[in-house]
Amino acid sequence: MSTRAYPTLGQVEAADRIQLARWWRFLPSPGESAIGCKNFPDVFAGEAAIQKRIMERFEAMGGWTPEVSKQVGWQAGA
């Protein structure tokens, strides 16, 4: 199970471009945190909706550039 919790939709709406990029790069796949649980379909649907909104907002802000990629890095928490 993943220890990295998905943000809320409110957090996604308030996030800046760099935070959205970090989530895009480092959040686990939707539903990963509920593998083997009875509520997997609900968790998957909720996390998939959040991931979709992260991607929409990030793209609307300009998406990936070399500068954004360097600022986010390739290691979670770095």
C-alpha positions as CSV (number, residue, x, y, z in Angstrom):
1,M,0.0,0.0,0.0
2,S,1.1,3.5,-0.7
3,T,1.9,5.9,2.1
4,R,1.5,9.0,-0.1
5,A,-2.1,10.3,0.2
6,Y,-3.9,11.9,-2.7
7,P,-4.6,15.6,-2.2
8,T,-8.2,16.8,-1.9
9,L,-9.9,18.6,-4.9
10,G,-9.7,21.8,-2.8
11,Q,-5.9,21.4,-2.5
12,V,-5.7,20.7,-6.2
13,E,-7.6,23.9,-6.9
14,A,-5.4,26.0,-4.6
15,A,-2.1,24.5,-5.8
16,D,0.5,26.3,-7.9
17,R,2.1,24.9,-11.0
18,I,5.1,23.4,-9.2
19,Q,2.9,21.5,-6.7
20,L,0.7,20.2,-9.5
21,A,3.9,19.0,-11.3
22,R,5.1,17.2,-8.1
23,W,1.8,15.5,-7.7
24,W,1.7,14.5,-11.4
25,R,5.2,13.0,-11.2
26,F,5.1,11.4,-7.8
27,L,1.6,10.4,-6.8
28,P,1.0,6.6,-7.1
29,S,-1.5,5.4,-9.7
30,P,-5.1,5.8,-8.8
31,G,-6.4,3.0,-6.6
32,E,-2.9,1.8,-5.6
33,S,-3.6,2.7,-2.0
34,A,-6.7,0.4,-1.9
35,I,-5.4,-2.7,-3.6
36,G,-7.1,-5.7,-2.0
37,C,-9.7,-3.5,-0.1
38,K,-13.5,-3.8,-0.5
39,N,-13.8,-0.2,-1.3
40,F,-11.3,-0.3,-4.2
41,P,-13.8,0.9,-6.8
42,D,-14.6,4.0,-4.8
43,V,-11.0,4.8,-4.0
44,F,-10.0,4.3,-7.6
45,A,-12.8,6.5,-8.9
46,G,-12.0,9.3,-6.4
47,E,-8.3,9.2,-7.0
48,A,-8.7,9.1,-10.8
49,A,-10.9,12.2,-10.7
50,I,-8.3,14.0,-8.6
51,Q,-5.5,12.9,-10.9
52,K,-7.5,14.1,-13.9
53,R,-8.0,17.5,-12.3
54,I,-4.3,17.8,-11.5
55,M,-3.5,17.1,-15.2
56,E,-6.1,19.6,-16.4
57,R,-4.9,22.4,-14.2
58,F,-1.2,21.7,-14.8
59,E,-1.7,21.7,-18.6
60,A,-3.7,24.9,-18.4
61,M,-0.8,26.5,-16.5
62,G,1.7,25.6,-19.3
63,G,2.5,22.0,-18.5
64,W,6.1,20.7,-18.5
65,T,9.1,22.8,-19.4
66,P,12.7,21.9,-18.8
67,E,12.8,24.4,-16.0
68,V,9.7,23.0,-14.3
69,S,11.1,19.5,-14.6
70,K,14.4,20.5,-13.1
71,Q,12.7,22.3,-10.2
72,V,10.5,19.2,-9.4
73,G,13.4,16.7,-9.8
74,W,13.1,12.9,-10.1
75,Q,13.1,11.9,-6.4
76,A,10.0,12.3,-4.3
77,G,10.7,14.6,-1.3
78,A,13.9,15.9,-2.8
